[in-house]
Amino acid sequence: MIDDLMIDKYKLSFLPQEVLVGSHICYFENTEIIMTSEQIKNSATLYYLVEGHAKVTFLSQEGTMSLIQFFYPKDWIGELELNGVTTHSKQVISIGKTRCIGIPQSLVQKYLLNNVVYLQNINHYLANKVLKRTNWMIVHKSYAFKYRLATFILDDSYEDRYSEPHRLVMEYLGVSYRHLLYTYKKFEEDGLIYKL
């Protein structure tokens, strides 16, 4: 159950009391899978990220993984799957210690889908999500690669450690292998990063 201190701390007043009573706090360790698209269809839990951050990855039929985006506090996880909007196979993976509010689908169906305050909140969230992705694409095309890579490393690090496969980073940032390695080397020479 979510108590009054958590409601204030995480600013959850937009959720009805019945939802807060039936929801639970979920703790995830570094690299732990918070959810997959398949899980949300079966277990049907809607998550609201309150501490830490996570990354969303796409899983192809060939088994390759591509990074889609990062999640931060106040992001919803599984809202598209619960509404039947997405058909792609995705995973949400914790980066460091992450805490979420887990809301069972039965409570979503019973109390949230007709709740004006929640619907306004999720509508605002989805609109901001579209704007964030649009802004990311603008930044992606206009900022120097070294700044985009530095931001990516900071977003994807846990306890000052970063270890994404080069292929995933290349795809996400839209850069060649050669340029990626050159920039890593430059960061090392400048004392910004080092290999273990």
C-alpha positions, 0 to 999 in steps of 0.5 A: 500500500502507498502511504500518505508520506509517499503520496506527498513525496512522489506527488501522487495526488492525481491517483484516486485513493482506491488505486493507491491502496491497491498499488505497491512499490516495486524495487529494481536493481541495476540491469533488472528487467522492469517489464517486457511488452509480453509481460504487460499483456499477461501480468498487466501492471502499469508502472509509474517511475518515481526514483532512478531511471531506465532504458527502453530497448526494442528486440528484433525477431533476429535477437538484436537489441536497439535502444529507443529511449530513457525513462526518468521519474514521473514517466509511465511504463506500460501505458501504451501496451495497456491501451493496446497501442504498441505491437513491437517487442520491447523491454524496459531495463533498470539503470541502477536502483529504480523504484516504481509504483505498480498499479494492477490492470484491474485497478486501471480498468476500474478506477483510472480509465474513467477518471478525469484527473488521471486522464488529464495527467496521462494525456499531458504525459503523452503529449510531452513524450511526443515533444521530448522525442521531437526535441531529441531528434532536433538536438540529435541533428544539430549538436556536436557528436561529442556532446551527444555521446557525453550525455548518452554516457551520463544517462546510461551510467550507474555508479560511474560505470558505463558498458553499452555495446558499441553497435547499440550506441552507434545506432542510437546516436546515428554515428559510424564505428570509426567516429565513435571509437575516435570520440571515446579515445579523445575522451580518454585522452582528455581524462573524461573517461577511462577503461577498466 
